[in-house]
Every structure is written in C-alpha cells, then in structure tokens.
Amino acid sequence: MAHCTVGYLFDTNVEDGGEGFLIGLHRCANYKVPLRDVRYSSKDPETGRISFAGNAIKHKKGEPYLVDCNVTGMNAGTTTTPCFPLRSLWEHSLFSAIKAMLAPDGPCAGAQVIFQEDNAGPHTNHEYTAWMQEAFAQHGWKIELQAPQGTSSILYSLVFYEYLPCNST
C-alpha cells in the first residue's frame, strides 16, 4: 500500500481551475525484526506439504527487514508487528515538503493551506486528530475534513435516484 499526498493551488474558486502538485508518495512500510531465523518454504510435489527445514534462510534473527504494514494514526507498533503511523509521516516528510512549497521562492508562495482528509479509520483516531489540529494551528493552516462517505451517500443516491438531475425528465 502507498500513501499519496497531493495539493491543488487555485486563486479564488476551485471551479476556475488550478495547478496540481504531488507532495509525497510513500510506501506504507516499516521494519520488522525476526525473533528467530526465517527460512524459505518449499512444497512437496507429491504430498503438497509445505516444509521449511533445510531451506535457505530468508531473514536472519535480529536483522531488520522492510514489510508492508497497517496504517495507524499514532501507533508505530512493535519490532515484531510494525505499523505505519501517519504522525511520523507528517513530522518527517510532509510538513517540510509543504513548507518548501510555501516558501517565498516556492511554487505556492503565500498560499493558504486547507487540508482535507477522508474518514478512514487511521484518520479518525482521537489522538491523531487532536495532534493534527494542534500542529496545523501552529503553522496557521486550516483543516476541513471531507463529509463521511460510504453507504450513506450510496443509499441517498438510490433512494432519491429519480430526483437526480441526470435522471429527471
């Protein structure tokens, strides 16, 4: 999985067009440390049984290796079950990237940052949202979260299908 952060610069109205920017594209991964040697698996063609004994070592005990992991708001997990915390992403990458774009010689000099995020589980973690509000306030940036999506908007469209402009006669 990847986390993509994009920006859109416009003058007064988004309907009038603007310019899009890729702020960051990050693999949602972290390092895992095996507690024992992990070996490659092999499958016996006759019995279909999977075996690890005698196979080459895939990951040595105590040596970290990169794995894809769950996205969380604040929790980095453990060395054996790592997570990808959004707070770290903001602190180590996104804040500096946005500040560089807003700098006097940057492509978005003087722009007002208005942040939008959907209502995915990691984005609604109470600790994470409180931290985001505080961090954005320190920068003088705004947060305007998107309205909840999902079944509510789908059901609304189904219930009021004949009233939608494209289906009216």
N, C-alpha and C positions, 0 to 999 in steps of 0.2 A: 504494500500500500504506500501511497505517497500523499503528502500534504502540500497543496498548492495555494499560494497566497498571491492574489493579483490586485492591481489597483486600477482605477479609472479616473482620469483627470478631465473635468469639464468646467466650463466657465460659469454659467448661471443655471442651465437646465440640462439634465441628462438626456432629454429628448432631442436636443440640438446636436448631439454627438460629442465625441471627446477622443482621448487617447488612452489606450490600454497599456499596462505595464505588468511584467512578471516580476514580482518582488522576491519570491522564493519558491523553489520546488525541492522538497526534502523527502527522502525515504524514511518511512516510519519504522525505524530500526534502532536497536540498542545492543550492547554487548552482553553475552551470556557466558558464564564461567562454569564449565562442567566440573562436577564433584568427583568424577571418575573418567577414565578413558572411554570415549565413544567410538565404536567400530562401525565400519560399513556393514550393511546387511547383504546377505545372498540368499537366493531362493533355490531350494532343491527342485529340479525339473520333474522328478518322479513323484515326490510326496507333496510338493507345494509348500513345505515348511520353510520358514524363514530362520536363518542362522546368523549369528554374529561371531561366534568362536572361530579363531584362526584368521579372520579377515583383517585387513589393514586398519590402522587407527585413523579415524576421521577427525576427531577433536581430542587433543591431549588434556589430561586432568590439569585444571588450574590455568589453562591458556584461553583467554577470552576470544570469542568469535562473534561476528555480527549476525543477528537474527531479526526478522520482521517481528513486530510485536504490536500489542493493543495500544491504541491512543488513549491517553488519560489527560485530565486537566492538570493535575499536580503530582501524581504518584509516579515515581521513577521505577517502582517495582524493586526487585532484589536481583542479586547476581545470577540466580538460577531461574527466575521468572521476571525478566525485564519488561518494562513498559516504555512508551514514548510519551513523555509529559509535554503538553503544549507550552507550559510556562517556560521550560528550558529553551524551547524553540524561539519564543519571543525574546527571552533575555540574551541568548547567544547569537541570534541571527536577524530576526525580523525588525526589532527596534532600530538597530544600526542601519539596516538597509533602507528603512523608511526615512530615518533622519538624513541619510545621504541624498535621498531623492528630494527632500525638502530644503536642503542647504541652498545658500544664495546662488551657487553655481550648478545646482542640480536641475533635473528636468521638470520638477514640480515646485520650484522655489515659491515660497509664500502660500502654498495651498493649505486648506483646512482638511485634516484627516477626519473622515467619518467612517468608522469601522462597522462592517456588517458580518454577522456570523449566523449560521443556521442553528437549529436546536438539537443537534446531535448530542448524545449522552455526555461526552467529554466537555463539550462547550457549556453545559448546564450545571456542571459541578459547582456547588456553592462556594467553595474555597477559591476555585479558579475564577469564577465571575467576579467575586469581591476583589481579588488581586488585580484582574484586568481593569476594573473600574478605577481602582486607585492608581494603577500605572498609567492609564490613559489620561486621567485627570492631571497627573504630574506633568505630562507632556502637553497639556492643553488640547488634547484630541477628544473627539466625541465617539460614543458607541451607540448605534441604533440597530438593535437586533432585528432579524427578519421575523415575520409573523410565523407561528407554528405551521408546519407543512404536514403532509401525510394524508391520512384518511379523511380528516375534516374537510380539506379543500376538494378532495376527490368526491366525497359524499355530497358536498354542496353542489358541485357541478352536475352530479347525477340527479339530485332532487330537483334542481332548477334548470335542467337541460333545455327545455323548450323556451326558457326565457333568455338564454344566452344570445347575444346579438347575431352570432353566426348561424343560429338555428331558427331565428324568428322569420316569419313571412310577412 
